[in-house]
Amino acid sequence: LIEDPAVETAEEATEPAEADINELCKDMFNKMAIYLTGELTATSEDYKLLENMNKLTSLKYLEMKDIAINISRNLKDLNQKCK
């Protein structure tokens, strides 16, 4: 019988031992918990960033409102002087 190196031999599939399955499940759940914690932390950080951006935007709009009020007041004064 000539052995061809390109041909693999079949091996019988065996069930892992019960203890191995339990350890694999624990490992999977631990890794899933780490992954989900990371995802939730990232989402929380995104919301904090959005909150800070909204606060800054609100402050900028207040500044723009004050500038617009001053411009309006100055235009009224100029109109009064021109009459």
C-alpha positions as CSV (number, residue, x, y, z in Angstrom):
1,L,0.0,0.0,0.0
2,I,1.5,3.4,-1.1
3,E,0.9,6.3,1.2
4,D,0.0,9.6,-0.5
5,P,1.0,12.6,1.6
6,A,-1.8,14.7,0.1
7,V,-4.5,12.3,1.5
8,E,-5.4,12.6,5.1
9,T,-6.6,9.7,7.2
10,A,-9.9,9.9,8.9
11,E,-10.1,9.9,12.7
12,E,-13.1,9.0,14.8
13,A,-14.8,12.1,16.4
14,T,-15.0,11.8,20.1
15,E,-17.1,13.7,22.6
16,P,-15.1,15.9,25.1
17,A,-15.3,14.8,28.7
18,E,-18.0,16.4,30.8
19,A,-15.4,18.3,32.9
20,D,-13.9,19.7,29.6
21,I,-17.4,20.9,28.5
22,N,-18.0,22.6,31.8
23,E,-14.6,24.3,31.7
24,L,-15.1,25.4,28.1
25,C,-18.6,26.8,29.0
26,K,-17.1,28.7,31.9
27,D,-14.4,30.1,29.7
28,M,-16.9,31.1,27.0
29,F,-19.1,32.9,29.6
30,N,-16.2,34.7,31.1
31,K,-15.0,35.9,27.7
32,M,-18.5,36.9,26.7
33,A,-18.8,38.9,30.0
34,I,-15.5,40.7,29.2
35,Y,-16.6,41.4,25.7
36,L,-20.0,42.7,26.8
37,T,-18.5,44.8,29.5
38,G,-16.2,46.4,26.9
39,E,-19.1,47.1,24.6
40,L,-21.2,48.7,27.3
41,T,-18.2,50.8,28.5
42,A,-17.7,52.0,24.9
43,T,-21.4,52.8,24.6
44,S,-21.3,54.7,27.9
45,E,-18.3,56.7,26.8
46,D,-20.0,57.5,23.5
47,Y,-23.0,58.9,25.4
48,K,-20.8,60.9,27.7
49,L,-19.1,62.4,24.7
50,L,-22.4,63.3,23.1
51,E,-23.6,64.8,26.4
52,N,-20.5,67.0,26.5
53,M,-20.9,68.0,22.9
54,N,-24.5,68.9,23.5
55,K,-23.5,71.1,26.5
56,L,-20.9,72.9,24.5
57,T,-23.3,73.4,21.6
58,S,-25.9,74.8,24.0
59,L,-23.3,77.3,25.4
60,K,-22.3,78.3,21.8
61,Y,-26.0,78.9,20.9
62,L,-26.3,81.1,24.1
63,E,-23.3,83.1,23.0
64,M,-24.7,83.5,19.5
65,K,-28.0,84.6,21.0
66,D,-26.3,87.3,23.0
67,I,-24.4,88.5,19.9
68,A,-27.6,88.6,17.9
69,I,-29.3,90.7,20.7
70,N,-26.4,93.1,20.8
71,I,-26.4,93.4,17.0
72,S,-30.2,94.1,17.0
73,R,-29.8,96.7,19.8
74,N,-27.0,98.4,17.9
75,L,-29.0,98.5,14.7
76,K,-32.0,100.0,16.5
77,D,-29.6,102.7,18.0
78,L,-28.2,103.4,14.5
79,N,-31.7,103.7,13.1
80,Q,-32.7,106.1,15.8
81,K,-29.7,108.3,15.1
82,C,-30.3,108.3,11.4
83,K,-33.9,109.5,11.8
